[in-house]
């Protein structure tokens, strides 16, 4: 997945940009894995879009604000 992102960015900008470091990617993977497990234990299921957005966060395509901003708020869920 990461190689694909680099190739697309290289094609679009003409240069390869380092998205995030390996240690940051690992930290994000661990955080997402923990969060998804926690949500799963509550009985909720993740949509394909949620999993794709999580992967984009892990690879550095989007930042935390973008990752969380796409999630529905508690008020939206209670309607």
C-alpha positions as CSV (number, residue, x, y, z in Angstrom):
1,X,0.0,0.0,0.0
2,X,2.7,2.5,1.0
3,X,4.6,1.9,-2.3
4,X,1.5,2.7,-4.2
5,X,1.1,6.0,-2.3
6,X,4.7,7.0,-3.0
7,X,4.3,6.2,-6.7
8,X,1.1,8.3,-7.0
9,X,2.7,11.2,-5.2
10,X,5.8,10.8,-7.3
11,X,3.6,10.9,-10.4
12,X,1.6,13.9,-9.2
13,X,4.5,16.0,-7.8
14,X,7.5,14.6,-9.7
15,X,9.2,13.9,-6.4
16,X,9.1,11.2,-3.7
17,X,8.0,12.5,-0.3
18,X,8.6,10.5,2.8
19,X,5.1,10.2,4.4
20,X,5.9,9.2,7.9
21,X,8.7,7.4,9.7
22,X,8.6,3.6,10.4
23,X,8.3,4.3,14.1
24,X,5.4,6.7,13.6
25,X,3.6,4.2,11.4
26,X,4.1,1.5,14.0
27,X,2.7,3.8,16.7
28,X,-0.3,4.6,14.5
29,X,-0.9,0.9,13.7
30,X,-0.8,0.0,17.4
31,X,-3.2,2.9,18.3
32,X,-5.7,1.9,15.5
33,X,-5.5,-1.8,16.4
34,X,-6.3,-1.0,20.1
35,X,-9.1,1.4,19.2
36,X,-10.7,-1.0,16.7
37,X,-10.5,-3.9,19.2
38,X,-12.1,-1.7,21.9
39,X,-14.9,-0.7,19.6
40,X,-15.4,-4.3,18.6
41,X,-15.7,-5.4,22.2
42,X,-18.5,-2.9,22.6
43,X,-20.4,-4.7,19.9
44,X,-19.9,-2.3,17.0
45,X,-18.7,-3.3,13.6
46,X,-16.4,-1.3,11.4
47,X,-17.4,-0.4,7.9
48,X,-15.1,-0.9,4.9
49,X,-14.8,2.9,4.7
50,X,-13.7,3.0,8.4
51,X,-11.0,0.4,7.7
52,X,-9.8,2.2,4.5
53,X,-9.7,5.6,6.4
54,X,-7.7,3.9,9.2
55,X,-5.2,2.5,6.7
56,X,-4.8,6.0,5.2
57,X,-4.1,7.4,8.7
58,X,-1.6,4.6,9.4
59,X,0.3,5.2,6.1
60,X,0.4,9.0,6.7
61,X,-1.9,10.0,3.9
62,X,-4.1,11.8,6.3
63,X,-3.4,13.2,9.8
64,X,-5.3,12.6,13.1
65,X,-7.7,15.5,12.6
66,X,-8.7,14.3,9.2
67,X,-9.0,10.7,10.5
68,X,-11.2,11.7,13.4
69,X,-13.1,14.4,11.4
70,X,-14.6,11.8,9.1
71,X,-16.1,9.8,12.0
72,X,-19.7,10.5,13.0
73,X,-20.2,12.4,16.2
74,X,-22.0,10.9,19.2
75,X,-24.9,13.3,18.5
76,X,-25.2,11.9,14.9
77,X,-25.2,8.3,16.2
78,X,-27.9,9.0,18.7
79,X,-30.4,10.3,16.1
